[in-house]
Amino acid sequence: MAVEREIKIGVPTDFVLPDLTGADGLRAVDRGVHVLSTTYWDTDSLELLKSRRGLRYRTTDGGDGIWTLKAKTRRDGLALVREETEIEGPPQQPPPQAIRLIGGDVDPAALHPVAQLRAERRVVELVDDAGVWAEVADDSVAVLDGEREVHRFREIEVEMRGRDDGARAGSVVERLRTAGGGEPEASSKYVRALRALGRDVSDASDS
């Protein structure tokens, strides 16, 4: 299990990612564009979401996929902080380890795909003398209903890999906001997809 710390910023579809070199001494290294295909699993009544958890299966550039279970989401300053466990397994059903971690409060037989996304992700690493401090993901996301695209949105994620530094994070966020980005937000891609698909998530916590 790892702990994920990330800042999420909604941006317009025509947003141009600014050069982040120089933000609090960081250097920006462009790692190119990747295609992500993501399927979120839950019950009909969204029991995982209501318990502040999320389960997804994701492939990158058509390669082998990985299951990810996210839990215990909380805010810490600008960042969302949550536990994240990655588990290998085929896409047809959640692997046994994921079922064990979910626990007995959710019927595993009731889990099924509830939302599908396809995203083009441009990755930029923010580097200092100690290595990679953060990864910036510029995501252009399509929400799918089968093969039909029902909604599209754009989002920037700043996932911090190095030391926790609120001032540095603030410097990066300020550059993104100056370029046209919004305030840091808490809504996950999963919740945004459910809303686009017409699901009522008003009584569910974000994950």
Stockholm file with secondary structure:
# STOCKHOLM 1.0

chainA/1-207         MAVEREIKIGVPTDFVLPDLTGADGLRAVDRGVHVLSTTYWDTDSLELLKSRRGLRYRTTDGGDGIWTLKAKTRRDGLALVREETEIEGPPQQPPPQAIRLIGGDVDPAALHPVAQLRAERRVVELVDDAGVWAEVADDSVAVLDGEREVHRFREIEVEMRGRDDGARAGSVVERLRTAGGGEPEASSKYVRALRALGRDVSDASDS
#=GR chainA/1-207 SS CEEEEEEEEEECTTCCCCCCTTGGGCEEEEEEEEEEEEEEEECTTCHHHHTTEEEEEEEETTSCCEEEEEEEEEEETTEEEEEEEEECCCTTSCCHHHHHHHCTTSCGGGCEEEEEEEEEEEEEEEEETTEEEEEEEEEEEEEEETTEEEEEEEEEEEEECSCCCHHHHHHHHHHHHHTTCCCEECCCHHHHHHHHTTCCCTTSCCC
#=GC SS_cons         CEEEEEEEEEECTTCCCCCCTTGGGCEEEEEEEEEEEEEEEECTTCHHHHTTEEEEEEEETTSCCEEEEEEEEEEETTEEEEEEEEECCCTTSCCHHHHHHHCTTSCGGGCEEEEEEEEEEEEEEEEETTEEEEEEEEEEEEEEETTEEEEEEEEEEEEECSCCCHHHHHHHHHHHHHTTCCCEECCCHHHHHHHHTTCCCTTSCCC
//
